[in-house]
Amino acid sequence: MRDTRRTLLAGLGALGLALTAVFTAGPAGAAPDNRDFGQILTMPAAPPASALPAGAAAEPPTAWPKPNKILHVGARESITCESGNLCTATYDPTQGDYVVYYFYYCDTYTLSNWSGTGSYRNAQTGGATARFYGQTGGLVTSVPAGGSSNSYNWGPIWSIKNC
């Protein structure tokens, strides 16, 4: 009898604790969501055919050293630039779409065959400023964390330092 009473009291106590937890806890969505999933980067319209290199002269755009991630997307499409990256997009005349580079590792990247209009988004953390340099190594522009452009002329840019 004594063990039955003890078991019953323990069960009622556990039930009371469970009910207290249910009624005092707020809804799961009530807490602010501080996670940074990245930012949206949108491609410009495709360039007119007259602005593209002719036939065999067309070369794909490249960056060296190789960026962390590279993907191709169509004109006017959007992608997520994951937190921690400087994302850039330039038109690839050999594929007929935009090539997106995710610059994650701190480095100076040399660009080849980047021309025309593209876009960028600086989703780096810690306030990292990206710097774009011209042919002679002079600074063309600086892009603070959070900065972006959906219509940027890559013609004068020969290298990028993402941090």
C-alpha positions, 0 to 999 in steps of 0.5 A: 500500500505504501509503495502504491501511494508513493508511486501515485504521488510521484506520478502526480508530481511529474504530471504537475511539473509537465503541466507547469512547463506546458503552460509557462513556455511561450510559443516556439516562434516568440523568440527572435531569430538571430540566425543570419542565412545570407542575403539575396543577390539578383542578376541583371538582364542579359546583355544585348547581343551587340555587347557580347564578344564575337564567336571564338573570341568569347572566353569565360570569366575566371577568378584566381585563386579559385573562389569557395563556390561557383555557380551559373544562374539565368538573367534576372534570377536571384540566389542567396549569398550565404553569410560570410561571403562576398558574392559577385556575378558577371555575364558568361558569354560562353554559357549565356548566363551569369556566373556567380562567385562566392569569395569566402577565404580572405585573399586577393583574387585576380579576375579575367574576362570580366566585362559588362554589367553584373552584380555583387553583394557583400554578406561578409561578417565582422564588418569586412570591407571588400575592395575592387582594384583596377588594371594598375592596382589602384582602388576603384571602390570599397564595398562595406559589409551589407553593400550591394549592387544589382547593376555594376560595371565590371569593365574597370575591375581587375582584382578583388580583395574580399577582406 
